[in-house]
């Protein structure tokens, strides 16, 4: 098996123990990752704290290093992509694109202009509002997009002058470890450290006395624990949590015209996207036509090992999530829902599940009320638009949503009534480094991306210079 190392103080570091990483296409362990000890976590934190002293003082050097990091990721896409596919399951082309995307985020922040904020300049005083770094940032990332979601944290944190200790999900640590090794050749020692381990390591990071900021992406339940662990030390937190994103189809929409975008808005990355469509509300009159078009999409995609030619959807990433999707679909079917497409796990090895379209399902069914995070989409009918909006908002989640119509202005008016951090019109999952991303209600605290994401890694300092 390939050897993977943590990166601490710019150097590769092994561990006394390792843990197995499963290839979801086979269901078998295919690699071992280092299991960080408490002493190694202390070393990573101390390294980041020491590096912070110089890193925060030279913005031009930080920007140059971020740009070089982006270039390094571009060049390494074909090397790291197969590692990502092997642990996450996504098609190889999408894995390589994710590595490239992480580079895009680094390049964006390397060039992001942060304008000076002068709130008074007269005969009495010059008063500026400055953005100062926080110190060491502890970043914890999920298994669905390990690299690009890491870049959402690393790049703005480093631009602001912070240093970072990052822990990837134990389901997908390998590509992130490779990224740590890669960027050790670009960033000064200690500026970016990568450690790997289980949930206990994440708890140790949030409770550790060194970090002044925790940036976490993952489940609502874990996010609440992160917030609780950070509270005694008043650590700042950004929490990007779950979603149960609704898509509302208006009565003037053309099902055939929107079906492909609607399908991929739900099934991209095999449905394992926090902001993917999780439930569709459609007028009764359009239901059959939309279902027919979505079923045609579901039946046409190729499901398989991410390294196989032509694969469009890979496996679900891990056994617990595979069992959860299976359970939610089975629960819906036992409650009277119909599987217009799919509905079952696929035979053979690995965590493969048929792309599933569910009908005859309504609010109150678990797969409508909860976040399935997998390749199963419930289609729910409505009679009155106000009712659909109320049902779409009737959840603890508020990450994103979309509205579909032949009249974009009408759709926008409806979209502004959704309680969500992002609303798309006639599209879904359109994300960019300059576009803020965050959630309402239980879907998160704070935002990532754009200058707003950068501000989240800073404290305000007022510099008041008297002239009198």
N, C-alpha and C positions, 0 to 999 in steps of 0.2 A: 504494500500500500504506500501511496505517496505520503511523505512526512510533511506535516503542517506545524508552523511555529507561531507563537504569539509575538507581538512586537512591543517591546518595553525599552524606553530610552534609546530608540533607534536601532536596537539589536534584536536578532531572532532569539526567542526564549522557548525552550522546551518545558515540559511539565513532568512531575513525578508520575502522574496518572493521566490516562486519556479516556475518552468516551467515544462510543461508536456513533457514526453518522450514517443514516439509512438512505439508500437510493430509493425514492418513492416509486420508481418504475419497476423495481424488483421486490421491494419490501425487505431487502437485506442490507446489512451493514456493509458499506463499501470503502469506508475510510475511518481514521481515528483522528480526533481533535484533542488538543491539550486541555486539561482540566486545571484551571488557574487555582493556585493555593492562596490563602489569605496573605501570606508573605509576599507573593508575587503581585497581588492587587495593591498592597501597600507600596511596593516598589514602583508600580505604574503610576500611582497617584503622586508619589514623591517626585518622580521624574517629570511629570506634567507640571507640578508646582514649581520645580526648579526652572524648567524651560520657560515658564510664563514670564519670568522676570525680564528676559531679553526680548521674547517674542512680541510682547505688547508694545514695545517702544519704537518699532520701525514699520510703519504702515506700508511703505513702498516695497520693502522686502517681503512682507506678507502677501501682497498682491502678486509679486513676481513668483513666489512659491506656489500660490494657488493656481496660477496659470500653468506653471510647469507640471503641477499635479494633474490638471485636466489633460494636458498633452500626454502624460504617461498613461493615463487611463485609456485614452483613445488608442494608443499604440498597443495596449495589452488586452484589447477586447477579445481577440481570437484566442488568447492564452487563458484568460480567466473565465470566458464564457462556458467552456465545457465543464469546468469545476462547478459553476453555478447550476447548470443543467443537471449534473450528477446528484446534487444534494437537494435542489428545489423541485425539479421535474419539468420546468417550462421548456418549450422548444428551443433548440440551440440558437436559432436566429434571434429570438426574443431575449435570450440570456446575453448574447453579445451586444444587443442593442441596449440592454440595461447597463452594462459596463460603460458603453459609450455615453449613455444618458447621465451617469454619475459624473463623467468628465465634463459634460455640458454645464452641470450645476457648479462645478469648480470654476469653470471659465466665466460663467455669469457673475459670480461673486468676485472674481479677480478684477472685473471691470466695473462693478457697481459703484456709481457715484453716490456719496452720502453728502448732501449739501449742508453747508454751515447753517446753524440756526441762531440768528441774531435777533433777539426780541427787543432790544433797546440799544440805540446808538445816537446819543445826543450830547448836549453840554454837560449833563449830569453823570452819565455812566455809559459804559459799553457792557452789555449783558449778553452772554452767549450760553446756549444750552448744548452741552457736550455729551457725547456718548462714550462711556468708559466701559472696558471689559469687566467681566464678573470674576474671572479667575479660571479655575479648572472646571470643565464641563464633563459630566458623566452622561454618556449617550447609550441608550438601549434600543435595539432595533429588532424588527420582526422578521418572519421567515418568508413572507410573500414577495417582497422586493428588497432583499438584504442590502444591495449596494446603492441603489438610487435613493432609497429612504435614508440610508446612512449619510449620503452626500447632502441631503436636505439639512442635516444637523452639522456635519463637520465643516462644510464650506463657510456658512455665515458665522459660525462660532470662531473659526480661525481668522476670518477677515476682521472681526471685532477685536481680536487680540487675545482671545482665550486660548487655552490648550485643552486637549480632548483625551479622555479615556473611553473607549468604545467597547461594548459587549454585544455581539450578534446573538441571534436566537440559537439555542443548542441544536435545533433542527437544521440550520443552514449557517454554520460558522465558517466553512472552508473558503468560500470566495472572499469573505471579509478578511480572513487571515491573510490571504494572498494580496488583497489590497493594502493591508498594513505593511507587508514586506515590500511591495512596490513603492509605496509612498515614503518608506524609510530612506529611499535613495533620493528623495526630493525635499522633504521637510527636515528641519533641524531635529536632532535627537530630543525625545520627550514631548514634542509638540503634538504628536498623534500616536497614541498607544492603543493596541488592540489586544484584549484578553478574551478568553472563551471559557465557557462553563455552563452550568445549569441555572435554574431559577434561584438557587441559593446565592450564586455570585451576583445576580442582579440585586437581590436584597442587600447584600454587603456593600454594593456600590452606592445605593441610595442612602444608606445609613452611615457611610464613611464620612469622617470629619473634613476631608479635603475639598470635595466638590462644592461649588457655590451654586450650581445649576444642574438640574436633571432634565434631560430631554428624552422622552419616552414615546414610542409608538407601539401599540399593542391593544390588548383587550380592555374593556371597561373595568372588569374586576381587578386585573393587575394594575391598571392605572390608578384606581382608588388606593391600592396598597402603596404604590409609589408616592402618591400625594401624602398619605399618612406618615410614611417613613421620612419624608423630606420636611414635614412640618416642625418637629422639635428643634431643628437647626435653622429653620426659616430659609431653607434652600428654595431658590426660584425653580419653577417647574413649567415645562411645556408638555402637554399630554395630547397626543393625537390618537384617539381611541376608535371605537367601532362605529358602524353605521348600519342603518336599515333603510337604504335609500329608495324612495319611491320614484317611479316614472308615471306621470299622468298623461294619458293620451286624450286629447280633446276630440269633440265630435266632428270636427272638420278635417281630421288627419286622414291621410291615405295609408292604410296598413301596408300595402305592398311597397310604398316608397320609403317607409320608416323602418321596416322590419330588420334589415341588415344592421343598421346602426344601433337599433334597440337591442338586438341580440348580442352584439359585441360589447355594448355598454354593460351588459349583465355577465357575459361569459369570458371577457378578457382575463387572461391568466387563470383560466378555468374557474372563474367566479371568485377567485381569492384576492379581491381588491376591496379595501375598506369602503371606498366610495363608489363601488359598482352598483348597478341597479339590482335591488333585492326583491322588489315587488312591483307589478305593473297594474295600474288602475285604468280600465278601458270602458267606454260606454257600451251598453248591452248591444247596440246595433252594430258596433264594429268588432265585437268579440270574436266571432267565428273567422272573419277574414284575417284578423291579426294573428290568431292562434295558428291558422293554416300557414301563414307566411313564416312565423317563428319556428314551427315544426319543420318546415322545409329547410330552414337554416340549420337547425339542430341535427337533422338527419344527414346533412351534407358534409359536416365537418369531420376531419380525420382525428381520432383520438389515439394516442400511442406514446411510446417512449420518446422523450424530447430529442434524442439523438437520431431518430429515424427520419428518413427523408419524407417531407410532406406533412409531418405532424403539426396540427393546429392547436390541439388541446392536449396537455400532458396529464399526469396523474394528480390527484389531490396530494398535498405535500407530506402529510404525516398520518399515522394510523388514528390518533384521537380525532382529528378533523374528518377523516374518511368515515369513521363510525358516527360522528355527529351528523354529517350530511345524510348518511344512510338512515339514521334514526328519524330525522326530520321528514324525509320523503316518505318513509314507511308510516309515520304517524299521520301525515296528510292523507295518504291512500286509505288507511284504515278508518279515517274520518269522513270518507266519501269523495275525496278528490279523485280526479282521473289523470293519468299520465298520457298526455297527447303525444309526447315523445319521451323516450327513456324511462326512467323510474327505478332502475336497479343498478347495483354494482356490476362491473364487468367481470367476466370469468378470467381466471389466470392470475399470474403474480402481480404484485404492485397494488397501488391504491387508486385504481381506475373506476370512474363512475360515469354512467351514460349521461350525456347532455339531456337534461330533463325539463320539459315544459308541463306545468301542472294547471289544470282547469278545475272548475267546480269547487273552488276554494275561496275562503273569505276571511276577513279579519276575525281573530279569535283562534285561528289555526296557528300552531307554533311556527310553521315555516313562513307565515306572513308576519307574525308578531316579533319573531326573533331574527337575528342575523345568521343566515345559513353559511355564508362564506364558502360557497362551492357551486358546482355546475347544476343548479336546480332553481327554476324561476317560476313563482306562482303568478297566475294571471287572474285578477280580481275585477269583477264587473261593478259598474256604478250607474245610477240613473240620473243623479243631479250633481252638477260640478261642485257645489258647495259641500256636499256630502263627501266627495272624493278628497277635497282639500282637507277637510276635518279629519278624515281617516288617515290621510298621509301624515298629518301632524300629530296624530294620536299615539305617540311613542316617546320613550325617553331619549331616543336618538335624534340627531339633527346635523348630520355631516353634510350630505348633499342630496340633490334631487334633480329631476329634469321634467320639462313639459314639452309635448309634441303636438304640433298644429301646423296647418297651412298658413296661418296668420301669426307671424312671429311677435307682433305687438300684443296681440291678445294673449299669446303664450307667456310673454314677459310679465303681463299684468297678473296672471295666475301664479307665475313663478315667485313673484315678490311676496305672495301670501304663504309661501312654504317656510317653515322654521328650520332653515338649513344654512350652513356656512357657504355653500356654493350651489347655485342653480344654473343648469344649462338649458338652453332652448334648442330643440331639434338636434341635440347631440348629448353625449355623456362622456365622462372621463377625459375631457380635454384639459390637461394640466401643463403648466409651463413654469420655469424658474422665476419669472417676474410676476406670477399670479399668486396672491396669498391663498393659503389653504388651511382651514381650521373648521371646527364644528361647534354647533350650539348644544345646549343641554348636556347629556352624558357623552357626547361625541368628542369632547375635548376641552382643553383650556389653552388659550394662546393660539398663535398661527405660525405656519412655516412658509418660507419662500418670499421672494421679493424683499424690498427694504423692511417690510414688516417682520419677516423672519429674522433679519439681521438685528432689528431693535430688540427682539426677544432675548438676545445674548448680550445685552448691554444694560448698564445703569445710567440714569441721567445724572449729570453733574452740572450745576450752574456756576459759571465763572463770571463774577461781578467785579468789574474794574471801575472804580470811581474816578471821575474827572474833575470833581469840584475843588 
